[in-house]
Amino acid sequence: MRNELKILVFSTLLLFVSCKQSIESKAEYNQNRELVPNPEGLQKDNLAVSEAINEDCKCAENEFAGTKTDTVYQLSNGKRIALCGYRNIEKKPIDFSEFVLSVCGEKKIIDFWDATQNYQLKKINDTLIVEELIDLPTKKDRDYETNIWGIDKIYFENNNVIKQHFVNKNIKRYSEKEIALTLKEYESADEKIDDGKMLLVNRLFISTLSGNKKAREYFYKFKEKYKIDGAFSEEYSDLKAMLEVWDKQE
């Protein structure tokens, strides 16, 4: 009887150790999966997403990011929106780039968001919000920090999907003191183009958003003064395009 009891206890301990190793193995596997650039299947994070893996909810055929679903957003009207693409797992909270959104069961995607920017997504009531993230010098001492620039709102009206795009007008403005310092930096700067000058043109950009006419004048003269090309020219062109969009939106 005593031997049988020992065998039973030993078998129970062996079963417990085996289950624990299995759980640890699965946890390690899941951690490794999150290091993959385009993880397979639904992965939960801080987003409001459906609980289960939706094998039947794939993105419509497209040439941008495939049809493999990463995340599914469940709406109260029964509609589901699938995200297919790439998540930046090193970011907290996690954000995405180079992805499409698609209503489950439909043959066309809603839209494609490219790899030039990162985006964070959230669901408020029955509206899916896609926020474009960009670094601008709005931090203390006019240093770079991540801002929300463009915002897409996706929702349904009469069973039809609607997508609205607008610019975030709540970006931090410069104080008069910060604007004056930026203008002085431009006026006293040499004509050698470098990363510091690109920080300066970004500061002129924020000063322009803050409503200063002299900063706007200096911003548009920047390319003439520095004869920029290559990556610097692309960055300046992006800022110029952003300013034009800003001006058009009331």
C-alpha positions, 0 to 999 in steps of 0.5 A: 500500500505504501509503495502504491502511494509513493508511485501515485505521488511520484506520478502526480509530481511528474505530471505537474512538472511536465505541464509546467514545462509545456506552459513555459515552452508555449510562453517562450514560443509566443515571445519569440513569435512577437519578434517576427516582423509580420507575426501570424494570426491575431495577437492581443496588446493594449488595443480593443480587439476581438478575443478569438482568432478569426480564421474567417476574417481575412483582408481582401486581396491586395498588392500591399500587405497580403491577406494574413490577419494580424488584428481584428476590430469588432464593432457593435453593428456586427462589422469587423475590420481586419488589419494585415501588415507589419507591427513594430513590436519594440514600441510600447504601445505597439504601432504599425506600418505598411498595412491595409485595413479591410472589412471582413467579407468585402472584396476591396480594402478600405485603404493602405498605410505605407511604410514611411510613417508609423501609426497607432490604432484605437477603437472609440465606440464604433469608430476605428481611429488611425493616428499617424506618428511623426517626430517634431521638436515640441518637447521641452527645449524644442527637442524632438518627441513623437506627435500625432499628425494625421488622423483617419476616422473609419466608421459605418453609415447605412452599412457603408464604410466611411473614412475621414482624414484630417490633421491634428490641430492640437499639436503643441505651439511655441511660446513667443520666447521659443519663437524668438529664439528660433528666429535668432538661430536662423538669422545667426546660422552659418550656411553649412547644411547638417543635422542641426540645420534640419532641426532648425527648419523643423523648429521654423515649421513649429514656429509657423504653425504657431502663427509667426509670419517671420518664421513662415518667411524663413521656412520658405527661404530655407531651401534657397539659403542651404541648397539642400538635396538628397534626404535633407531635401526630401525631409524639407519637402515633406514639411512643406507638404504638411504645412500646405495641408495644415493651411487648407484645414480650417 
